[in-house]
Amino acid sequence: YAELVAAARRVKPRVFVSHAWLHAVLRTLAVVRQHAQDRELGPNDTYWICAFAIRQHDPAAVITEHIPDAPFYKAAEEAGMMLIVAS
């Protein structure tokens, strides 16, 4: 998904989202929507959600020997906020 939306440029995440895979995607998105409303974030404020930001079928793209090179690490480090969607 991210490759389609931001193909021409790299987008810095405003919010890093950590979520449980046991939740339906619509529940996670509802929490993200509520978070954006509560914090008065706008359409240019970006959320980094692994399910949409990285290729789930390509583990080699996310598993690295040097942790700071991993997409998860980079996104969490760059984001100004972290949202944890817990059960």
Helices and strands as residue ranges (DSSP letters): H 2-5, E 15-19, H 25-38, E 47-49, H 50-53, G 59-61, G 67-69, H 71-78, E 81-85
